[in-house]
Amino acid sequence: MKRNHLLPLAALAGTAVLSLGLSGCGAESSASASDSVCPDGGINFGVEPFEDPAKLTPAYQTIAKAMSKELDCDVNVQIVDTYSAEVLAMRNDKLTLGQFGPLGYVFAKEKADAEAVASFGTGDGELSTYKAGIWVPEDSPVTSIADLKGKSLALSEPGSTSGDALPRQALKDAGLKESDLKVQYAGGHPEALLALTNGKVDAAEINTQQEATSTEAGQFKAADYREIWTSDPIPNDPITIAGKADPKLKAAVKKALLNLPASAVSTAAGYLDVEPAGQLVAVGEKDYQPLFELAQKLGLTEKDVS
């Protein structure tokens, strides 16, 4: 069951907590003790649960280790339980850094003054993106969003950028009310795809990240299905820093993130379908402005982000 409250960090169900500071381990660092901006207790870095924590743990362990070396500071990675828990943790000074989904960032900015710093870059140094999509079986009579009237549609989970908000806006733009069709939340992107491939629904949202992952795993064959709608490119997840953080720490964190080698971020980037991955690239609020506008159009609040 999804929980919309923050438990003590050690009690978070499914949470991986990694303490990866190297300052006391004899490792070389790029910062001297006199220049250190490391806060007491190190830096807590929250990561949204966009993939199985067992997979995210080693990926972000690599990032945290590289950051620790750059900053001469403990970086404690926490794969959080929900988006809302992550926002609340940053607002309550439990997290200094947080990686949010694009829509999650909208409310992290509003409720915790999260400042977007960096996101995953492509091999040519551009900000990586992905797309939302709605798919049907190849032999389905459905050829457009409007044809979904009276049909069943599997979405990911409430608050997902590509698995909820964008498809719902597409339905609205096509003149459909949600009561015109049977919309059901499958519980995640993989579950929405499986609902379609197992014949449980007439259509399902499948974003390009899930399409790539499931195709590689042999769980999805695009030739057997048709995409009847696709969104504009969505900028990938931003890594943010709490607005109330010390300005010197903000500057140091930004420099560290943008200096990380591509090899340190490539595994995490792979789960976001960024291949080949480059270094992290600088981002700001303006890069996610379409998501702020989307939230306003749909009348969403932080309660809509699971």
C-alpha positions as CSV (number, residue, x, y, z in Angstrom):
1,M,0.0,0.0,0.0
2,K,1.3,3.5,-0.8
3,R,1.8,5.7,2.1
4,N,1.7,9.5,2.0
5,H,3.4,10.2,5.3
6,L,7.1,10.1,6.1
7,L,8.2,7.4,8.5
8,P,11.6,7.6,10.3
9,L,14.2,6.9,7.7
10,A,15.2,3.5,9.2
11,A,11.6,2.4,9.1
12,L,10.8,3.3,5.5
13,A,9.4,0.2,3.8
14,G,11.6,-0.8,0.9
15,T,14.1,2.0,1.6
16,A,17.8,1.6,1.0
17,V,20.0,3.9,3.1
18,L,23.6,4.2,2.0
19,S,26.3,6.1,3.9
20,L,29.1,6.6,1.5
21,G,31.3,9.3,2.9
22,L,35.0,8.9,2.1
23,S,36.5,11.8,4.1
24,G,37.5,9.6,7.0
25,C,38.6,6.6,4.9
26,G,41.9,7.8,3.6
27,A,40.5,8.6,0.1
28,E,41.8,11.6,-1.8
29,S,39.4,14.4,-2.2
30,S,39.1,17.6,-4.3
31,A,38.4,19.7,-1.2
32,S,40.6,20.6,1.7
33,A,39.4,20.5,5.3
34,S,39.6,24.3,5.5
35,D,37.4,24.7,2.4
36,S,34.8,22.1,3.5
37,V,31.2,23.1,3.3
38,C,30.0,19.7,4.6
39,P,27.2,20.1,7.1
40,D,27.2,18.1,10.3
41,G,26.0,14.6,9.5
42,G,26.8,14.9,5.9
43,I,24.5,15.3,3.0
44,N,21.2,13.3,2.8
45,F,20.3,12.6,-0.8
46,G,16.7,11.3,-1.5
47,V,15.9,9.4,-4.7
48,E,12.3,8.7,-5.9
49,P,11.3,5.1,-6.2
50,F,11.1,5.1,-10.0
51,E,12.6,1.6,-10.2
52,D,13.1,-1.4,-7.9
53,P,15.2,-0.2,-4.9
54,A,17.4,-3.3,-5.3
55,K,18.4,-1.9,-8.7
56,L,18.6,1.7,-7.8
57,T,20.9,1.1,-4.7
58,P,24.1,0.1,-6.6
59,A,23.4,2.8,-9.3
60,Y,23.2,5.6,-6.8
61,Q,25.9,4.1,-4.6
62,T,28.3,4.9,-7.5
63,I,27.0,8.5,-7.8
64,A,27.2,9.0,-4.0
65,K,30.8,7.7,-3.9
66,A,31.9,10.1,-6.7
67,M,30.1,13.0,-5.0
68,S,31.7,12.1,-1.6
69,K,35.1,12.3,-3.2
70,E,34.4,15.6,-4.9
71,L,32.9,17.2,-1.8
72,D,35.0,15.5,1.0
73,C,31.7,14.9,2.7
74,D,29.5,11.9,3.6
75,V,26.6,11.5,1.1
76,N,23.8,9.4,2.5
77,V,21.5,8.0,-0.2
78,Q,17.9,7.1,0.7
79,I,15.6,5.4,-1.8
80,V,12.4,6.9,-0.4
81,D,9.0,5.3,-0.2
82,T,6.9,7.9,-2.2
83,Y,7.2,11.2,-3.9
84,S,5.2,12.9,-1.2
85,A,7.5,11.4,1.5
86,E,10.5,12.8,-0.3
87,V,9.0,16.3,-0.5
88,L,8.0,16.2,3.2
89,A,11.5,15.1,4.1
90,M,13.1,18.0,2.2
91,R,10.7,20.5,3.7
92,N,11.5,19.2,7.2
93,D,15.3,19.4,6.7
94,K,15.7,15.6,6.5
95,L,17.0,15.8,2.9
96,T,19.5,18.3,1.4
97,L,19.3,16.8,-2.1
98,G,16.4,15.1,-3.9
99,Q,15.9,13.5,-7.3
100,F,12.2,13.9,-8.3
101,G,10.1,13.0,-11.3
102,P,9.3,16.0,-13.4
103,L,5.8,16.5,-11.9
104,G,7.1,15.6,-8.4
105,Y,9.6,18.5,-8.8
106,V,6.7,20.9,-9.4
107,F,5.4,20.3,-5.9
108,A,8.8,19.9,-4.4
109,K,9.5,23.5,-5.7
110,E,6.1,24.7,-4.3
111,K,6.2,22.9,-0.9
112,A,10.0,22.6,-0.1
113,D,11.5,25.3,-2.3
114,A,13.5,22.6,-4.1
115,E,15.9,24.1,-6.7
116,A,16.7,22.1,-9.8
117,V,20.5,21.8,-10.2
118,A,21.3,18.9,-12.7
119,S,19.8,16.2,-14.7
120,F,21.0,13.3,-16.9
121,G,22.7,14.3,-20.1
122,T,23.1,12.5,-23.4
123,G,26.4,11.5,-24.9
124,D,26.4,14.8,-26.9
125,G,25.8,16.9,-23.8
126,E,22.1,17.6,-24.2
127,L,19.4,17.3,-21.6
128,S,17.9,13.8,-22.0
129,T,14.1,13.4,-22.4
130,Y,11.5,10.7,-22.7
131,K,7.9,10.5,-23.9
132,A,4.6,9.3,-22.6
133,G,2.5,7.1,-24.9
134,I,-0.8,5.1,-25.1
135,W,-0.6,1.8,-26.9
136,V,-3.2,-0.7,-28.1
137,P,-2.9,-4.2,-29.7
138,E,-2.0,-4.2,-33.4
139,D,-5.4,-5.6,-34.3
140,S,-7.4,-3.1,-32.2
141,P,-10.0,-1.0,-33.9
142,V,-8.8,1.9,-31.7
143,T,-6.8,4.4,-33.8
144,S,-7.0,7.6,-31.8
145,I,-7.6,8.9,-28.3
146,A,-11.2,9.6,-29.2
147,D,-11.7,5.9,-30.0
148,L,-11.1,5.0,-26.4
149,K,-14.6,6.0,-25.5
150,G,-16.2,3.0,-23.8
151,K,-12.8,1.2,-23.6
152,S,-10.5,0.4,-20.7
153,L,-7.2,2.2,-20.2
154,A,-4.5,1.2,-17.7
155,L,-2.5,4.1,-16.3
156,S,0.6,3.8,-14.1
157,E,-0.2,5.4,-10.7
158,P,-1.6,8.7,-9.5
159,G,0.8,11.6,-9.9
160,S,3.1,10.0,-12.5
161,T,4.1,12.5,-15.1
162,S,4.0,10.1,-18.1
163,G,1.8,7.5,-16.5
164,D,-1.1,9.7,-15.3
165,A,-1.0,13.5,-15.8
166,L,0.0,13.6,-19.5
167,P,-2.4,10.8,-20.6
168,R,-5.2,12.4,-18.6
169,Q,-4.6,15.8,-20.3
170,A,-4.6,14.0,-23.7
171,L,-8.0,12.5,-22.9
172,K,-9.2,16.0,-22.0
173,D,-7.8,17.5,-25.1
174,A,-9.7,14.9,-27.2
175,G,-13.0,15.9,-25.5
176,L,-13.3,12.8,-23.4
177,K,-14.3,12.8,-19.8
178,E,-12.8,10.1,-17.5
179,S,-16.4,8.7,-17.1
180,D,-16.4,8.1,-20.9
181,L,-14.0,5.1,-20.4
182,K,-12.8,2.8,-17.7
183,V,-9.5,4.2,-16.3
184,Q,-7.7,2.0,-13.9
185,Y,-4.4,2.5,-12.1
186,A,-2.2,-0.6,-12.5
187,G,0.3,0.4,-9.7
188,G,3.3,1.3,-11.9
189,H,4.6,1.5,-15.4
190,P,5.6,-2.2,-15.6
191,E,2.2,-3.2,-14.3
192,A,0.4,-1.0,-16.9
193,L,2.3,-2.6,-19.7
194,L,1.6,-6.1,-18.4
195,A,-2.1,-5.3,-18.1
196,L,-2.0,-4.6,-21.9
197,T,0.1,-7.6,-22.9
198,N,-2.0,-9.9,-20.7
199,G,-5.2,-8.7,-22.4
200,K,-6.6,-7.2,-19.2
201,V,-7.3,-3.8,-20.8
202,D,-7.9,-2.3,-24.2
203,A,-5.1,0.2,-24.0
204,A,-2.3,1.2,-21.7
205,E,0.2,4.0,-21.1
206,I,3.7,2.9,-21.9
207,N,6.4,5.5,-21.8
208,T,9.6,5.2,-23.8
209,Q,11.6,4.3,-20.7
210,Q,9.4,1.4,-19.9
211,E,9.2,0.4,-23.6
212,A,13.0,0.1,-23.7
213,T,13.3,-1.8,-20.5
214,S,10.5,-4.3,-21.3
215,T,11.7,-4.8,-24.8
216,E,15.2,-5.6,-23.6
217,A,13.8,-8.0,-21.0
218,G,11.7,-9.8,-23.7
219,Q,8.4,-8.7,-22.1
220,F,7.3,-6.4,-25.0
221,K,7.3,-6.6,-28.7
222,A,6.4,-3.3,-30.3
223,A,5.4,-4.9,-33.6
224,D,2.5,-6.6,-31.9
225,Y,1.1,-3.2,-30.7
226,R,0.4,0.3,-32.0
227,E,1.0,3.6,-30.3
228,I,-2.1,5.8,-30.8
229,W,-0.8,8.9,-28.9
230,T,2.6,10.2,-27.9
231,S,3.5,13.2,-25.8
232,D,6.0,16.0,-26.5
233,P,9.5,15.2,-25.0
234,I,9.6,15.4,-21.2
235,P,12.9,16.5,-19.6
236,N,14.3,13.8,-17.4
237,D,14.3,13.8,-13.6
238,P,16.0,16.8,-12.0
239,I,18.4,16.4,-9.0
240,T,17.5,19.3,-6.7
241,I,18.8,21.0,-3.6
242,A,16.8,22.5,-0.7
243,G,16.3,26.2,-1.2
244,K,17.3,26.9,2.4
245,A,20.7,25.2,2.0
246,D,23.8,27.3,2.5
247,P,24.7,29.1,-0.7
248,K,28.3,27.8,-0.5
249,L,27.0,24.3,-0.2
250,K,24.7,24.9,-3.2
251,A,27.6,26.1,-5.3
252,A,29.8,23.2,-4.2
253,V,27.1,20.6,-4.9
254,K,26.4,22.0,-8.3
255,K,30.1,21.9,-9.2
256,A,30.5,18.4,-7.9
257,L,27.4,17.1,-9.8
258,L,28.4,18.7,-13.1
259,N,32.0,17.4,-12.7
260,L,31.0,13.7,-12.2
261,P,32.3,11.5,-14.9
262,A,29.8,9.9,-17.2
263,S,30.8,6.5,-15.9
264,A,29.6,7.4,-12.4
265,V,26.1,8.2,-13.6
266,S,25.7,5.8,-16.5
267,T,23.9,3.0,-14.6
268,A,21.3,5.3,-13.0
269,A,20.9,7.0,-16.4
270,G,20.3,3.6,-18.0
271,Y,17.2,3.1,-15.9
272,L,16.0,6.4,-17.4
273,D,16.7,5.1,-20.9
274,V,19.6,7.4,-21.4
275,E,22.1,5.5,-23.6
276,P,24.7,6.3,-24.2
277,A,24.8,8.5,-21.1
278,G,27.0,11.6,-20.8
279,Q,27.7,13.8,-17.8
280,L,25.0,15.4,-15.8
281,V,23.9,18.8,-17.3
282,A,22.8,22.0,-15.6
283,V,19.0,22.6,-15.4
284,G,16.7,25.1,-13.8
285,E,13.0,25.8,-13.2
286,K,12.5,27.0,-16.8
287,D,13.4,23.6,-18.2
288,Y,10.3,22.1,-16.4
289,Q,7.9,25.0,-17.1
290,P,5.6,22.9,-19.2
291,L,5.1,20.6,-16.2
292,F,4.1,23.6,-14.0
293,E,1.6,24.6,-16.7
294,L,0.3,21.0,-16.9
295,A,-0.3,20.8,-13.1
296,Q,-2.3,24.1,-13.3
297,K,-4.4,22.9,-16.3
298,L,-5.4,19.7,-14.5
299,G,-5.8,21.4,-11.1
300,L,-3.3,19.1,-9.5
301,T,-1.9,19.5,-6.0
302,E,0.8,17.7,-4.0
303,K,-1.9,15.3,-2.8
304,D,-2.2,14.0,-6.4
305,V,1.5,13.0,-6.5
306,S,1.8,9.5,-4.8
